[in-house]
Every structure is written in C-alpha cells, then in structure tokens.
Amino acid sequence: MNYTVKIFTEIKAEDYDDHLEVCYPCAYSCENGVHRLKYTDEEAGFTVVKILPDSRIEIRRKNSFTIILQNGLTHRVDSETPYGSIPMAFALQESRHSLTEDGGMLTYIARVEIGGQPQTNQVTMLLIPEERNTQDYD
C-alpha cells in the first residue's frame, strides 16, 4: 500500500517560534514490533524513522547522521554543513504513536541544542494511506 506522511513541526526557542509543515510519499512497514517510515525529505534526503518496541525512536538520514531519541538519554551528533561541523544534541521528553497499516500518528517532543542554542521541538507525523477505490462500476 502507498502512503503519504504529513509532518508538522513546532520549534520553540527563547527568541523565536517556528512552524513547519511538509508532506512526502512514504513507505510504512511493521515487523517484530518495529515500525518503519521511509521517505525522501527535500533537505535531508532519504530518511528512515524507526519506532522500536522499547519506545526508542531512531531517525536515520542517508549520508548525514542518525538521531536516537530515548527517555533519559541525550544523543549528541555533529552535522556536517558547507560551513563546517555543527554540534547537535537531542533529548526525548515525550513520545506516543498509534501506527498501523491503516495509518496513524507519531508524536514526540524533544529538547534540541543546535550549536549550543536550546530549543524544544514538537513533531507530529501523520501516516495517511492512499485511498482505496471501493466503488463498483457497472
């Protein structure tokens, strides 16, 4: 089945708020309790989001970095940019999901530091199945 993922991101920092909304074709699968969303982000390229049975969330961006969101863990990575390396840190505050083959949602809130600047990101990913044609034609 084909899916679309709609991603809503709310970023709050001391000196600004930002809201982003994007939509991409997506592949969804669930095996052994591991949910996978695969899509191509315009900026980050091919992205795989995995929700593991222990509620850990892994976000892997091809040719970039992997973010691990887990309660009680601060995950640090360096993001390579044309201007040099930027240190980033991610700490999960809350997550929940209701993903199935019929669609669903993943929501998480994380404290993020980019180049030492703290912010809070709330991300909601809606998994929308392609409409099935159920009409009968005579």
C-alpha positions as CSV (number, residue, x, y, z in Angstrom):
1,M,0.0,0.0,0.0
2,N,1.2,3.5,-0.7
3,Y,1.2,6.2,2.0
4,T,1.7,9.9,2.5
5,V,3.4,11.3,5.6
6,K,2.4,14.8,6.8
7,I,5.0,16.2,9.2
8,F,4.1,19.1,11.4
9,T,7.0,20.6,13.4
10,E,6.7,23.3,16.0
11,I,10.0,24.8,17.2
12,K,10.2,27.0,20.3
13,A,13.3,28.8,21.4
14,E,14.0,31.7,23.7
15,D,13.9,34.3,20.9
16,Y,11.7,32.7,18.2
17,D,8.9,30.3,17.4
18,D,8.6,28.5,14.0
19,H,6.1,26.1,12.5
20,L,6.8,23.9,9.5
21,E,4.5,21.6,7.5
22,V,5.7,19.2,4.8
23,C,4.2,16.2,3.0
24,Y,6.0,13.3,1.3
25,P,5.2,10.0,-0.3
26,C,6.1,7.3,2.3
27,A,6.6,3.6,2.7
28,Y,5.4,2.0,6.0
29,S,6.1,-1.4,7.5
30,C,5.9,-3.1,10.8
31,E,7.9,-6.3,11.6
32,N,8.6,-7.8,15.1
33,G,7.2,-4.6,16.7
34,V,9.5,-2.3,14.8
35,H,7.6,0.4,12.9
36,R,9.4,2.0,9.9
37,L,8.5,5.1,7.9
38,K,10.7,5.7,4.8
39,Y,10.5,8.9,2.8
40,T,12.7,11.4,1.0
41,D,12.9,14.8,2.7
42,E,13.7,17.7,0.4
43,E,16.5,18.9,2.7
44,A,17.8,15.8,4.4
45,G,17.3,13.3,1.6
46,F,16.3,9.7,2.2
47,T,15.1,9.3,5.8
48,V,14.1,6.3,7.8
49,V,12.2,6.7,11.1
50,K,12.1,3.6,13.3
51,I,9.9,3.3,16.4
52,L,11.3,0.4,18.4
53,P,9.4,-1.8,20.9
54,D,11.2,-0.1,23.8
55,S,9.8,3.3,22.7
56,R,13.1,4.4,21.3
57,I,12.9,6.5,18.1
58,E,15.7,6.4,15.5
59,I,15.8,8.9,12.7
60,R,18.4,8.0,10.1
61,R,19.3,10.4,7.3
62,K,21.2,8.9,4.4
63,N,24.7,10.5,4.0
64,S,24.1,12.6,7.2
65,F,23.6,11.4,10.7
66,T,21.3,9.2,12.9
67,I,19.3,10.7,15.8
68,I,18.4,8.4,18.7
69,L,15.6,9.7,20.9
70,Q,15.2,7.7,24.1
71,N,13.9,8.7,27.5
72,G,16.8,9.5,29.9
73,L,19.4,9.8,27.1
74,T,21.0,12.8,25.4
75,H,22.2,11.9,22.0
76,R,24.9,14.0,20.5
77,V,25.9,14.2,16.8
78,D,27.9,16.5,14.6
79,S,26.1,17.7,11.5
80,E,28.3,18.5,8.6
81,T,27.4,21.6,6.6
82,P,29.1,23.5,3.8
83,Y,30.2,25.9,6.5
84,G,31.7,23.3,8.9
85,S,30.5,20.9,11.6
86,I,27.7,21.9,13.9
87,P,27.2,20.1,17.2
88,M,23.7,18.9,17.9
89,A,22.1,17.3,21.0
90,F,18.7,15.6,21.3
91,A,16.8,14.6,24.5
92,L,13.4,13.0,24.3
93,Q,10.8,14.4,26.6
94,E,7.7,12.6,25.5
95,S,6.5,10.3,22.7
96,R,3.5,8.3,21.6
97,H,2.3,6.6,18.5
98,S,-0.6,4.7,17.0
99,L,0.8,3.5,13.7
100,T,-0.8,0.6,11.8
101,E,-1.3,-0.4,8.2
102,D,-4.5,1.7,8.3
103,G,-2.5,4.9,9.1
104,G,-1.9,6.6,12.4
105,M,0.3,9.1,14.1
106,L,3.7,9.5,15.8
107,T,4.2,12.5,18.1
108,Y,7.3,13.4,20.0
109,I,8.6,16.3,22.0
110,A,12.4,16.7,22.3
111,R,14.8,19.2,23.7
112,V,17.3,20.1,21.0
113,E,20.5,22.0,21.0
114,I,22.0,23.2,17.7
115,G,25.3,24.9,18.1
116,G,24.7,25.3,21.8
117,Q,21.4,27.1,21.3
118,P,18.5,25.3,23.1
119,Q,15.0,24.8,21.6
120,T,12.1,22.5,22.0
121,N,10.8,20.6,19.0
122,Q,7.3,19.1,18.9
123,V,6.9,16.8,15.8
124,T,3.7,15.1,14.7
125,M,3.9,12.7,11.8
126,L,0.5,11.6,10.3
127,L,0.6,8.4,8.2
128,I,-2.1,8.6,5.6
129,P,-2.9,5.5,3.5
130,E,-3.6,6.0,-0.2
131,E,-7.4,6.0,-0.7
132,R,-8.6,2.6,-1.9
133,N,-11.1,2.8,-4.7
134,T,-14.2,0.9,-3.4
135,Q,-16.7,2.0,-5.9
136,D,-18.3,-0.6,-8.2
137,Y,-18.7,0.3,-11.8
138,D,-21.4,-1.3,-14.0
